[in-house]
Amino acid sequence: MAKITVAKDLCKACELCIDVCPKHLIQIGKELNKKGNHYAEQINESECTGCRLCGIMCPDLTIEVYK
């Protein structure tokens, strides 16, 4: 089990983290950040393996993974 955190105000919703997640545990949320973008959020932390692919793929380094 792992948890990801997203720096909400820096996320630009590029969806690269969604595409790279092998378990499809990331989605774009409904809330807006300060820039007017919907930001990425984790769906089910109990299924996350902590592979860190989402954090590696993020071009703005907004994702941190905690095991």
Predicted model as a PDB file, atoms N, CA, C, CB and O in Angstrom, pLDDT in the B-factor column:
MODEL        1                                                                  
ATOM      1  N   MET A   1       0.844  -1.183   0.000  1.00 87.00           N  
ATOM      2  CA  MET A   1       0.000   0.000   0.000  1.00 87.00           C  
ATOM      3  C   MET A   1       0.883   1.238   0.000  1.00 87.00           C  
ATOM      4  CB  MET A   1      -0.957   0.003   1.217  1.00 87.00           C  
ATOM      5  O   MET A   1       1.818   1.343   0.794  1.00 87.00           O  
ATOM      6  N   ALA A   2       0.587   2.163  -0.883  1.00 95.00           N  
ATOM      7  CA  ALA A   2       1.335   3.410  -0.978  1.00 95.00           C  
ATOM      8  C   ALA A   2       0.350   4.553  -1.206  1.00 95.00           C  
ATOM      9  CB  ALA A   2       2.394   3.347  -2.123  1.00 95.00           C  
ATOM     10  O   ALA A   2      -0.800   4.345  -1.592  1.00 95.00           O  
ATOM     11  N   LYS A   3       0.832   5.749  -0.957  1.00 95.00           N  
ATOM     12  CA  LYS A   3      -0.013   6.931  -1.125  1.00 95.00           C  
ATOM     13  C   LYS A   3       0.744   7.940  -1.976  1.00 95.00           C  
ATOM     14  CB  LYS A   3      -0.415   7.551   0.258  1.00 95.00           C  
ATOM     15  O   LYS A   3       1.955   8.110  -1.831  1.00 95.00           O  
ATOM     16  N   ILE A   4       0.018   8.603  -2.861  1.00 96.00           N  
ATOM     17  CA  ILE A   4       0.637   9.694  -3.600  1.00 96.00           C  
ATOM     18  C   ILE A   4       0.015  11.009  -3.143  1.00 96.00           C  
ATOM     19  CB  ILE A   4       0.467   9.500  -5.136  1.00 96.00           C  
ATOM     20  O   ILE A   4      -1.158  11.071  -2.776  1.00 96.00           O  
ATOM     21  N   THR A   5       0.830  12.049  -3.176  1.00 97.00           N  
ATOM     22  CA  THR A   5       0.325  13.390  -2.926  1.00 97.00           C  
ATOM     23  C   THR A   5       0.644  14.233  -4.151  1.00 97.00           C  
ATOM     24  CB  THR A   5       0.945  14.010  -1.624  1.00 97.00           C  
ATOM     25  O   THR A   5       1.701  14.088  -4.764  1.00 97.00           O  
ATOM     26  N   VAL A   6      -0.270  15.099  -4.492  1.00 97.00           N  
ATOM     27  CA  VAL A   6      -0.113  15.967  -5.658  1.00 97.00           C  
ATOM     28  C   VAL A   6      -0.105  17.409  -5.171  1.00 97.00           C  
ATOM     29  CB  VAL A   6      -1.255  15.731  -6.710  1.00 97.00           C  
ATOM     30  O   VAL A   6      -0.982  17.819  -4.411  1.00 97.00           O  
ATOM     31  N   ALA A   7       0.882  18.174  -5.608  1.00 97.00           N  
ATOM     32  CA  ALA A   7       0.900  19.608  -5.323  1.00 97.00           C  
ATOM     33  C   ALA A   7      -0.199  20.218  -6.197  1.00 97.00           C  
ATOM     34  CB  ALA A   7       2.337  20.267  -5.613  1.00 97.00           C  
ATOM     35  O   ALA A   7       0.031  20.568  -7.354  1.00 97.00           O  
ATOM     36  N   LYS A   8      -1.368  20.335  -5.631  1.00 96.00           N  
ATOM     37  CA  LYS A   8      -2.581  20.680  -6.386  1.00 96.00           C  
ATOM     38  C   LYS A   8      -2.455  21.954  -7.196  1.00 96.00           C  
ATOM     39  CB  LYS A   8      -3.736  20.815  -5.450  1.00 96.00           C  
ATOM     40  O   LYS A   8      -2.929  22.012  -8.331  1.00 96.00           O  
ATOM     41  N   ASP A   9      -1.828  22.970  -6.637  1.00 95.00           N  
ATOM     42  CA  ASP A   9      -1.751  24.249  -7.341  1.00 95.00           C  
ATOM     43  C   ASP A   9      -0.729  24.252  -8.473  1.00 95.00           C  
ATOM     44  CB  ASP A   9      -1.418  25.342  -6.367  1.00 95.00           C  
ATOM     45  O   ASP A   9      -0.708  25.179  -9.282  1.00 95.00           O  
ATOM     46  N   LEU A  10       0.115  23.229  -8.540  1.00 95.00           N  
ATOM     47  CA  LEU A  10       1.106  23.147  -9.607  1.00 95.00           C  
ATOM     48  C   LEU A  10       0.698  22.199 -10.727  1.00 95.00           C  
ATOM     49  CB  LEU A  10       2.426  22.712  -9.041  1.00 95.00           C  
ATOM     50  O   LEU A  10       1.247  22.266 -11.827  1.00 95.00           O  
ATOM     51  N   CYS A  11      -0.254  21.323 -10.459  1.00 96.00           N  
ATOM     52  CA  CYS A  11      -0.702  20.336 -11.444  1.00 96.00           C  
ATOM     53  C   CYS A  11      -1.440  21.028 -12.586  1.00 96.00           C  
ATOM     54  CB  CYS A  11      -1.612  19.275 -10.781  1.00 96.00           C  
ATOM     55  O   CYS A  11      -2.336  21.842 -12.362  1.00 96.00           O  
ATOM     56  N   LYS A  12      -1.048  20.693 -13.812  1.00 95.00           N  
ATOM     57  CA  LYS A  12      -1.706  21.287 -14.981  1.00 95.00           C  
ATOM     58  C   LYS A  12      -2.590  20.286 -15.722  1.00 95.00           C  
ATOM     59  CB  LYS A  12      -0.664  21.849 -15.935  1.00 95.00           C  
ATOM     60  O   LYS A  12      -3.023  20.548 -16.845  1.00 95.00           O  
ATOM     61  N   ALA A  13      -2.853  19.152 -15.100  1.00 95.00           N  
ATOM     62  CA  ALA A  13      -3.756  18.134 -15.648  1.00 95.00           C  
ATOM     63  C   ALA A  13      -3.321  17.626 -17.018  1.00 95.00           C  
ATOM     64  CB  ALA A  13      -5.154  18.691 -15.744  1.00 95.00           C  
ATOM     65  O   ALA A  13      -4.145  17.466 -17.919  1.00 95.00           O  
ATOM     66  N   CYS A  14      -2.028  17.373 -17.169  1.00 97.00           N  
ATOM     67  CA  CYS A  14      -1.523  16.878 -18.452  1.00 97.00           C  
ATOM     68  C   CYS A  14      -1.887  15.406 -18.677  1.00 97.00           C  
ATOM     69  CB  CYS A  14      -0.005  17.054 -18.521  1.00 97.00           C  
ATOM     70  O   CYS A  14      -1.820  14.913 -19.803  1.00 97.00           O  
ATOM     71  N   GLU A  15      -2.266  14.717 -17.615  1.00 97.00           N  
ATOM     72  CA  GLU A  15      -2.720  13.330 -17.632  1.00 97.00           C  
ATOM     73  C   GLU A  15      -1.622  12.304 -17.922  1.00 97.00           C  
ATOM     74  CB  GLU A  15      -3.794  13.184 -18.643  1.00 97.00           C  
ATOM     75  O   GLU A  15      -1.932  11.136 -18.158  1.00 97.00           O  
ATOM     76  N   LEU A  16      -0.362  12.704 -17.910  1.00 98.00           N  
ATOM     77  CA  LEU A  16       0.723  11.753 -18.126  1.00 98.00           C  
ATOM     78  C   LEU A  16       0.794  10.730 -16.997  1.00 98.00           C  
ATOM     79  CB  LEU A  16       2.055  12.489 -18.251  1.00 98.00           C  
ATOM     80  O   LEU A  16       1.103   9.563 -17.238  1.00 98.00           O  
ATOM     81  N   CYS A  17       0.515  11.152 -15.782  1.00 98.00           N  
ATOM     82  CA  CYS A  17       0.524  10.229 -14.644  1.00 98.00           C  
ATOM     83  C   CYS A  17      -0.576   9.176 -14.779  1.00 98.00           C  
ATOM     84  CB  CYS A  17       0.354  11.003 -13.325  1.00 98.00           C  
ATOM     85  O   CYS A  17      -0.393   8.024 -14.388  1.00 98.00           O  
ATOM     86  N   ILE A  18      -1.696   9.573 -15.324  1.00 97.00           N  
ATOM     87  CA  ILE A  18      -2.814   8.643 -15.529  1.00 97.00           C  
ATOM     88  C   ILE A  18      -2.430   7.584 -16.550  1.00 97.00           C  
ATOM     89  CB  ILE A  18      -4.085   9.398 -15.991  1.00 97.00           C  
ATOM     90  O   ILE A  18      -2.702   6.399 -16.359  1.00 97.00           O  
ATOM     91  N   ASP A  19      -1.798   8.014 -17.628  1.00 97.00           N  
ATOM     92  CA  ASP A  19      -1.408   7.091 -18.693  1.00 97.00           C  
ATOM     93  C   ASP A  19      -0.355   6.091 -18.244  1.00 97.00           C  
ATOM     94  CB  ASP A  19      -0.892   7.864 -19.880  1.00 97.00           C  
ATOM     95  O   ASP A  19      -0.352   4.949 -18.704  1.00 97.00           O  
ATOM     96  N   VAL A  20       0.539   6.504 -17.350  1.00 98.00           N  
ATOM     97  CA  VAL A  20       1.658   5.645 -16.965  1.00 98.00           C  
ATOM     98  C   VAL A  20       1.329   4.719 -15.783  1.00 98.00           C  
ATOM     99  CB  VAL A  20       2.855   6.502 -16.616  1.00 98.00           C  
ATOM    100  O   VAL A  20       2.050   3.745 -15.566  1.00 98.00           O  
ATOM    101  N   CYS A  21       0.293   4.984 -15.035  1.00 98.00           N  
ATOM    102  CA  CYS A  21      -0.044   4.167 -13.864  1.00 98.00           C  
ATOM    103  C   CYS A  21      -0.467   2.762 -14.312  1.00 98.00           C  
ATOM    104  CB  CYS A  21      -1.179   4.839 -13.031  1.00 98.00           C  
ATOM    105  O   CYS A  21      -1.471   2.620 -15.009  1.00 98.00           O  
ATOM    106  N   PRO A  22       0.286   1.720 -13.922  1.00 97.00           N  
ATOM    107  CA  PRO A  22      -0.033   0.361 -14.372  1.00 97.00           C  
ATOM    108  C   PRO A  22      -1.334  -0.184 -13.797  1.00 97.00           C  
ATOM    109  CB  PRO A  22       1.088  -0.565 -14.010  1.00 97.00           C  
ATOM    110  O   PRO A  22      -1.919  -1.109 -14.362  1.00 97.00           O  
ATOM    111  N   LYS A  23      -1.790   0.373 -12.689  1.00 97.00           N  
ATOM    112  CA  LYS A  23      -3.025  -0.103 -12.063  1.00 97.00           C  
ATOM    113  C   LYS A  23      -4.200   0.850 -12.257  1.00 97.00           C  
ATOM    114  CB  LYS A  23      -2.798  -0.322 -10.591  1.00 97.00           C  
ATOM    115  O   LYS A  23      -5.288   0.611 -11.734  1.00 97.00           O  
ATOM    116  N   HIS A  24      -3.986   1.920 -13.000  1.00 97.00           N  
ATOM    117  CA  HIS A  24      -5.041   2.902 -13.309  1.00 97.00           C  
ATOM    118  C   HIS A  24      -5.670   3.467 -12.026  1.00 97.00           C  
ATOM    119  CB  HIS A  24      -6.135   2.251 -14.192  1.00 97.00           C  
ATOM    120  O   HIS A  24      -6.891   3.465 -11.868  1.00 97.00           O  
ATOM    121  N   LEU A  25      -4.819   3.949 -11.120  1.00 97.00           N  
ATOM    122  CA  LEU A  25      -5.268   4.433  -9.817  1.00 97.00           C  
ATOM    123  C   LEU A  25      -5.241   5.958  -9.688  1.00 97.00           C  
ATOM    124  CB  LEU A  25      -4.417   3.830  -8.741  1.00 97.00           C  
ATOM    125  O   LEU A  25      -5.369   6.492  -8.586  1.00 97.00           O  
ATOM    126  N   ILE A  26      -5.078   6.650 -10.801  1.00 98.00           N  
ATOM    127  CA  ILE A  26      -5.042   8.107 -10.783  1.00 98.00           C  
ATOM    128  C   ILE A  26      -6.098   8.622 -11.747  1.00 98.00           C  
ATOM    129  CB  ILE A  26      -3.627   8.647 -11.159  1.00 98.00           C  
ATOM    130  O   ILE A  26      -6.292   8.081 -12.836  1.00 98.00           O  
ATOM    131  N   GLN A  27      -6.771   9.673 -11.324  1.00 97.00           N  
ATOM    132  CA  GLN A  27      -7.774  10.302 -12.182  1.00 97.00           C  
ATOM    133  C   GLN A  27      -7.673  11.814 -12.036  1.00 97.00           C  
ATOM    134  CB  GLN A  27      -9.210   9.807 -11.828  1.00 97.00           C  
ATOM    135  O   GLN A  27      -7.028  12.317 -11.116  1.00 97.00           O  
ATOM    136  N   ILE A  28      -8.310  12.525 -12.943  1.00 97.00           N  
ATOM    137  CA  ILE A  28      -8.400  13.974 -12.828  1.00 97.00           C  
ATOM    138  C   ILE A  28      -9.636  14.276 -11.992  1.00 97.00           C  
ATOM    139  CB  ILE A  28      -8.469  14.672 -14.243  1.00 97.00           C  
ATOM    140  O   ILE A  28     -10.740  13.832 -12.307  1.00 97.00           O  
ATOM    141  N   GLY A  29      -9.435  15.037 -10.922  1.00 96.00           N  
ATOM    142  CA  GLY A  29     -10.519  15.348 -10.001  1.00 96.00           C  
ATOM    143  C   GLY A  29     -11.480  16.389 -10.530  1.00 96.00           C  
ATOM    144  O   GLY A  29     -11.296  16.930 -11.620  1.00 96.00           O  
ATOM    145  N   LYS A  30     -12.494  16.659  -9.757  1.00 96.00           N  
ATOM    146  CA  LYS A  30     -13.530  17.610 -10.149  1.00 96.00           C  
ATOM    147  C   LYS A  30     -13.235  19.029  -9.686  1.00 96.00           C  
ATOM    148  CB  LYS A  30     -14.860  17.171  -9.602  1.00 96.00           C  
ATOM    149  O   LYS A  30     -13.735  19.990 -10.270  1.00 96.00           O  
ATOM    150  N   GLU A  31     -12.428  19.166  -8.644  1.00 95.00           N  
ATOM    151  CA  GLU A  31     -12.129  20.492  -8.106  1.00 95.00           C  
ATOM    152  C   GLU A  31     -11.062  21.188  -8.943  1.00 95.00           C  
ATOM    153  CB  GLU A  31     -11.672  20.388  -6.646  1.00 95.00           C  
ATOM    154  O   GLU A  31     -10.255  20.537  -9.607  1.00 95.00           O  
ATOM    155  N   LEU A  32     -11.067  22.517  -8.904  1.00 96.00           N  
ATOM    156  CA  LEU A  32     -10.099  23.324  -9.639  1.00 96.00           C  
ATOM    157  C   LEU A  32      -9.014  23.838  -8.705  1.00 96.00           C  
ATOM    158  CB  LEU A  32     -10.797  24.497 -10.341  1.00 96.00           C  
ATOM    159  O   LEU A  32      -9.262  24.089  -7.526  1.00 96.00           O  
ATOM    160  N   ASN A  33      -7.801  23.994  -9.248  1.00 94.00           N  
ATOM    161  CA  ASN A  33      -6.736  24.615  -8.468  1.00 94.00           C  
ATOM    162  C   ASN A  33      -6.731  26.118  -8.745  1.00 94.00           C  
ATOM    163  CB  ASN A  33      -5.349  23.981  -8.806  1.00 94.00           C  
ATOM    164  O   ASN A  33      -7.621  26.622  -9.430  1.00 94.00           O  
ATOM    165  N   LYS A  34      -5.747  26.831  -8.222  1.00 94.00           N  
ATOM    166  CA  LYS A  34      -5.698  28.292  -8.360  1.00 94.00           C  
ATOM    167  C   LYS A  34      -5.553  28.751  -9.806  1.00 94.00           C  
ATOM    168  CB  LYS A  34      -4.555  28.843  -7.546  1.00 94.00           C  
ATOM    169  O   LYS A  34      -5.944  29.864 -10.156  1.00 94.00           O  
ATOM    170  N   LYS A  35      -4.981  27.874 -10.651  1.00 92.00           N  
ATOM    171  CA  LYS A  35      -4.792  28.217 -12.061  1.00 92.00           C  
ATOM    172  C   LYS A  35      -6.006  27.857 -12.909  1.00 92.00           C  
ATOM    173  CB  LYS A  35      -3.564  27.516 -12.606  1.00 92.00           C  
ATOM    174  O   LYS A  35      -6.018  28.112 -14.113  1.00 92.00           O  
ATOM    175  N   GLY A  36      -7.022  27.268 -12.294  1.00 95.00           N  
ATOM    176  CA  GLY A  36      -8.223  26.902 -13.017  1.00 95.00           C  
ATOM    177  C   GLY A  36      -8.163  25.539 -13.680  1.00 95.00           C  
ATOM    178  O   GLY A  36      -8.980  25.229 -14.547  1.00 95.00           O  
ATOM    179  N   ASN A  37      -7.191  24.718 -13.274  1.00 95.00           N  
ATOM    180  CA  ASN A  37      -7.056  23.372 -13.820  1.00 95.00           C  
ATOM    181  C   ASN A  37      -7.617  22.343 -12.850  1.00 95.00           C  
ATOM    182  CB  ASN A  37      -5.587  23.061 -14.134  1.00 95.00           C  
ATOM    183  O   ASN A  37      -7.512  22.510 -11.635  1.00 95.00           O  
ATOM    184  N   HIS A  38      -8.199  21.306 -13.369  1.00 96.00           N  
ATOM    185  CA  HIS A  38      -8.545  20.157 -12.544  1.00 96.00           C  
ATOM    186  C   HIS A  38      -7.235  19.415 -12.298  1.00 96.00           C  
ATOM    187  CB  HIS A  38      -9.641  19.227 -13.236  1.00 96.00           C  
ATOM    188  O   HIS A  38      -6.428  19.289 -13.219  1.00 96.00           O  
ATOM    189  N   TYR A  39      -7.002  18.928 -11.097  1.00 97.00           N  
ATOM    190  CA  TYR A  39      -5.723  18.299 -10.778  1.00 97.00           C  
ATOM    191  C   TYR A  39      -5.878  16.799 -10.564  1.00 97.00           C  
ATOM    192  CB  TYR A  39      -5.113  18.941  -9.538  1.00 97.00           C  
ATOM    193  O   TYR A  39      -6.969  16.298 -10.292  1.00 97.00           O  
ATOM    194  N   ALA A  40      -4.763  16.102 -10.693  1.00 97.00           N  
ATOM    195  CA  ALA A  40      -4.740  14.649 -10.538  1.00 97.00           C  
ATOM    196  C   ALA A  40      -4.939  14.260  -9.079  1.00 97.00           C  
ATOM    197  CB  ALA A  40      -3.418  14.070 -11.067  1.00 97.00           C  
ATOM    198  O   ALA A  40      -4.537  14.982  -8.166  1.00 97.00           O  
ATOM    199  N   GLU A  41      -5.569  13.101  -8.877  1.00 97.00           N  
ATOM    200  CA  GLU A  41      -5.752  12.578  -7.524  1.00 97.00           C  
ATOM    201  C   GLU A  41      -5.745  11.052  -7.573  1.00 97.00           C  
ATOM    202  CB  GLU A  41      -7.078  13.105  -6.892  1.00 97.00           C  
ATOM    203  O   GLU A  41      -6.085  10.443  -8.588  1.00 97.00           O  
ATOM    204  N   GLN A  42      -5.355  10.461  -6.468  1.00 97.00           N  
ATOM    205  CA  GLN A  42      -5.305   9.007  -6.363  1.00 97.00           C  
ATOM    206  C   GLN A  42      -6.696   8.456  -6.087  1.00 97.00           C  
ATOM    207  CB  GLN A  42      -4.324   8.573  -5.258  1.00 97.00           C  
ATOM    208  O   GLN A  42      -7.453   9.026  -5.301  1.00 97.00           O  
ATOM    209  N   ILE A  43      -7.028   7.347  -6.736  1.00 95.00           N  
ATOM    210  CA  ILE A  43      -8.347   6.749  -6.581  1.00 95.00           C  
ATOM    211  C   ILE A  43      -8.388   5.774  -5.408  1.00 95.00           C  
ATOM    212  CB  ILE A  43      -8.753   6.039  -7.861  1.00 95.00           C  
ATOM    213  O   ILE A  43      -9.260   5.884  -4.545  1.00 95.00           O  
ATOM    214  N   ASN A  44      -7.461   4.827  -5.367  1.00 91.00           N  
ATOM    215  CA  ASN A  44      -7.511   3.774  -4.360  1.00 91.00           C  
ATOM    216  C   ASN A  44      -6.112   3.499  -3.835  1.00 91.00           C  
ATOM    217  CB  ASN A  44      -8.136   2.489  -4.938  1.00 91.00           C  
ATOM    218  O   ASN A  44      -5.354   2.749  -4.451  1.00 91.00           O  
ATOM    219  N   GLU A  45      -5.766   4.094  -2.712  1.00 90.00           N  
ATOM    220  CA  GLU A  45      -4.395   3.954  -2.213  1.00 90.00           C  
ATOM    221  C   GLU A  45      -4.076   2.543  -1.732  1.00 90.00           C  
ATOM    222  CB  GLU A  45      -4.159   4.929  -1.089  1.00 90.00           C  
ATOM    223  O   GLU A  45      -2.903   2.174  -1.666  1.00 90.00           O  
ATOM    224  N   SER A  46      -5.079   1.752  -1.398  1.00 94.00           N  
ATOM    225  CA  SER A  46      -4.814   0.388  -0.913  1.00 94.00           C  
ATOM    226  C   SER A  46      -4.290  -0.532  -2.014  1.00 94.00           C  
ATOM    227  CB  SER A  46      -6.081  -0.206  -0.316  1.00 94.00           C  
ATOM    228  O   SER A  46      -3.697  -1.569  -1.714  1.00 94.00           O  
ATOM    229  N   GLU A  47      -4.498  -0.174  -3.282  1.00 96.00           N  
ATOM    230  CA  GLU A  47      -4.019  -0.994  -4.388  1.00 96.00           C  
ATOM    231  C   GLU A  47      -2.708  -0.483  -4.991  1.00 96.00           C  
ATOM    232  CB  GLU A  47      -5.072  -1.060  -5.461  1.00 96.00           C  
ATOM    233  O   GLU A  47      -2.109  -1.158  -5.828  1.00 96.00           O  
ATOM    234  N   CYS A  48      -2.265   0.690  -4.577  1.00 97.00           N  
ATOM    235  CA  CYS A  48      -1.039   1.283  -5.116  1.00 97.00           C  
ATOM    236  C   CYS A  48       0.184   0.520  -4.613  1.00 97.00           C  
ATOM    237  CB  CYS A  48      -0.938   2.778  -4.727  1.00 97.00           C  
ATOM    238  O   CYS A  48       0.312   0.253  -3.418  1.00 97.00           O  
ATOM    239  N   THR A  49       1.082   0.172  -5.539  1.00 96.00           N  
ATOM    240  CA  THR A  49       2.290  -0.570  -5.186  1.00 96.00           C  
ATOM    241  C   THR A  49       3.468   0.350  -4.884  1.00 96.00           C  
ATOM    242  CB  THR A  49       2.658  -1.520  -6.305  1.00 96.00           C  
ATOM    243  O   THR A  49       4.503  -0.111  -4.402  1.00 96.00           O  
ATOM    244  N   GLY A  50       3.323   1.635  -5.160  1.00 96.00           N  
ATOM    245  CA  GLY A  50       4.409   2.580  -4.916  1.00 96.00           C  
ATOM    246  C   GLY A  50       5.506   2.499  -5.960  1.00 96.00           C  
ATOM    247  O   GLY A  50       6.672   2.739  -5.646  1.00 96.00           O  
ATOM    248  N   CYS A  51       5.162   2.170  -7.182  1.00 97.00           N  
ATOM    249  CA  CYS A  51       6.151   2.016  -8.256  1.00 97.00           C  
ATOM    250  C   CYS A  51       6.834   3.328  -8.626  1.00 97.00           C  
ATOM    251  CB  CYS A  51       5.488   1.433  -9.483  1.00 97.00           C  
ATOM    252  O   CYS A  51       7.920   3.323  -9.205  1.00 97.00           O  
ATOM    253  N   ARG A  52       6.208   4.438  -8.297  1.00 97.00           N  
ATOM    254  CA  ARG A  52       6.735   5.793  -8.526  1.00 97.00           C  
ATOM    255  C   ARG A  52       6.749   6.234  -9.990  1.00 97.00           C  
ATOM    256  CB  ARG A  52       8.124   5.877  -7.988  1.00 97.00           C  
ATOM    257  O   ARG A  52       7.326   7.274 -10.308  1.00 97.00           O  
ATOM    258  N   LEU A  53       6.136   5.477 -10.873  1.00 98.00           N  
ATOM    259  CA  LEU A  53       6.115   5.868 -12.278  1.00 98.00           C  
ATOM    260  C   LEU A  53       5.396   7.196 -12.484  1.00 98.00           C  
ATOM    261  CB  LEU A  53       5.453   4.786 -13.114  1.00 98.00           C  
ATOM    262  O   LEU A  53       5.785   7.986 -13.344  1.00 98.00           O  
ATOM    263  N   CYS A  54       4.360   7.444 -11.710  1.00 98.00           N  
ATOM    264  CA  CYS A  54       3.619   8.706 -11.830  1.00 98.00           C  
ATOM    265  C   CYS A  54       4.509   9.898 -11.492  1.00 98.00           C  
ATOM    266  CB  CYS A  54       2.386   8.695 -10.911  1.00 98.00           C  
ATOM    267  O   CYS A  54       4.490  10.912 -12.192  1.00 98.00           O  
ATOM    268  N   GLY A  55       5.280   9.775 -10.430  1.00 97.00           N  
ATOM    269  CA  GLY A  55       6.167  10.855 -10.021  1.00 97.00           C  
ATOM    270  C   GLY A  55       7.304  11.074 -10.998  1.00 97.00           C  
ATOM    271  O   GLY A  55       7.722  12.208 -11.228  1.00 97.00           O  
ATOM    272  N   ILE A  56       7.804   9.996 -11.573  1.00 97.00           N  
ATOM    273  CA  ILE A  56       8.872  10.094 -12.565  1.00 97.00           C  
ATOM    274  C   ILE A  56       8.355  10.749 -13.844  1.00 97.00           C  
ATOM    275  CB  ILE A  56       9.454   8.700 -12.873  1.00 97.00           C  
ATOM    276  O   ILE A  56       9.062  11.543 -14.466  1.00 97.00           O  
ATOM    277  N   MET A  57       7.140  10.424 -14.233  1.00 97.00           N  
ATOM    278  CA  MET A  57       6.566  10.929 -15.486  1.00 97.00           C  
ATOM    279  C   MET A  57       6.135  12.390 -15.392  1.00 97.00           C  
ATOM    280  CB  MET A  57       5.380  10.080 -15.888  1.00 97.00           C  
ATOM    281  O   MET A  57       6.109  13.087 -16.407  1.00 97.00           O  
ATOM    282  N   CYS A  58       5.800  12.861 -14.211  1.00 97.00           N  
ATOM    283  CA  CYS A  58       5.267  14.219 -14.051  1.00 97.00           C  
ATOM    284  C   CYS A  58       6.309  15.268 -14.476  1.00 97.00           C  
ATOM    285  CB  CYS A  58       4.834  14.458 -12.581  1.00 97.00           C  
ATOM    286  O   CYS A  58       7.376  15.356 -13.869  1.00 97.00           O  
ATOM    287  N   PRO A  59       6.006  16.058 -15.510  1.00 96.00           N  
ATOM    288  CA  PRO A  59       6.978  17.046 -15.995  1.00 96.00           C  
ATOM    289  C   PRO A  59       7.204  18.211 -15.029  1.00 96.00           C  
ATOM    290  CB  PRO A  59       6.523  17.589 -17.323  1.00 96.00           C  
ATOM    291  O   PRO A  59       8.224  18.896 -15.110  1.00 96.00           O  
ATOM    292  N   ASP A  60       6.265  18.433 -14.125  1.00 94.00           N  
ATOM    293  CA  ASP A  60       6.380  19.544 -13.181  1.00 94.00           C  
ATOM    294  C   ASP A  60       6.744  19.093 -11.770  1.00 94.00           C  
ATOM    295  CB  ASP A  60       5.088  20.313 -13.142  1.00 94.00           C  
ATOM    296  O   ASP A  60       6.756  19.904 -10.843  1.00 94.00           O  
ATOM    297  N   LEU A  61       7.040  17.807 -11.602  1.00 96.00           N  
ATOM    298  CA  LEU A  61       7.443  17.245 -10.299  1.00 96.00           C  
ATOM    299  C   LEU A  61       6.430  17.551  -9.194  1.00 96.00           C  
ATOM    300  CB  LEU A  61       8.813  17.789  -9.897  1.00 96.00           C  
ATOM    301  O   LEU A  61       6.811  17.913  -8.082  1.00 96.00           O  
ATOM    302  N   THR A  62       5.160  17.407  -9.499  1.00 96.00           N  
ATOM    303  CA  THR A  62       4.106  17.720  -8.525  1.00 96.00           C  
ATOM    304  C   THR A  62       3.673  16.507  -7.712  1.00 96.00           C  
ATOM    305  CB  THR A  62       2.904  18.300  -9.236  1.00 96.00           C  
ATOM    306  O   THR A  62       2.889  16.648  -6.774  1.00 96.00           O  
ATOM    307  N   ILE A  63       4.170  15.307  -8.053  1.00 97.00           N  
ATOM    308  CA  ILE A  63       3.722  14.083  -7.388  1.00 97.00           C  
ATOM    309  C   ILE A  63       4.817  13.496  -6.507  1.00 97.00           C  
ATOM    310  CB  ILE A  63       3.275  13.050  -8.421  1.00 97.00           C  
ATOM    311  O   ILE A  63       5.958  13.332  -6.941  1.00 97.00           O  
ATOM    312  N   GLU A  64       4.458  13.182  -5.267  1.00 97.00           N  
ATOM    313  CA  GLU A  64       5.353  12.470  -4.354  1.00 97.00           C  
ATOM    314  C   GLU A  64       4.669  11.162  -3.978  1.00 97.00           C  
ATOM    315  CB  GLU A  64       5.691  13.334  -3.074  1.00 97.00           C  
ATOM    316  O   GLU A  64       3.454  11.113  -3.791  1.00 97.00           O  
ATOM    317  N   VAL A  65       5.470  10.101  -3.869  1.00 96.00           N  
ATOM    318  CA  VAL A  65       4.954   8.782  -3.536  1.00 96.00           C  
ATOM    319  C   VAL A  65       5.504   8.368  -2.185  1.00 96.00           C  
ATOM    320  CB  VAL A  65       5.322   7.744  -4.626  1.00 96.00           C  
ATOM    321  O   VAL A  65       6.708   8.454  -1.940  1.00 96.00           O  
ATOM    322  N   TYR A  66       4.613   7.917  -1.304  1.00 95.00           N  
ATOM    323  CA  TYR A  66       4.987   7.463   0.038  1.00 95.00           C  
ATOM    324  C   TYR A  66       4.595   6.001   0.193  1.00 95.00           C  
ATOM    325  CB  TYR A  66       4.308   8.335   1.139  1.00 95.00           C  
ATOM    326  O   TYR A  66       3.450   5.629  -0.066  1.00 95.00           O  
ATOM    327  N   LYS A  67       5.536   5.183   0.611  1.00 89.00           N  
ATOM    328  CA  LYS A  67       5.241   3.764   0.854  1.00 89.00           C  
ATOM    329  C   LYS A  67       4.931   3.546   2.309  1.00 89.00           C  
ATOM    330  CB  LYS A  67       6.412   2.870   0.423  1.00 89.00           C  
ATOM    331  O   LYS A  67       4.656   2.419   2.719  1.00 89.00           O  
TER     332      LYS A  67                                                      
ENDMDL                                                                          
END                                                                             
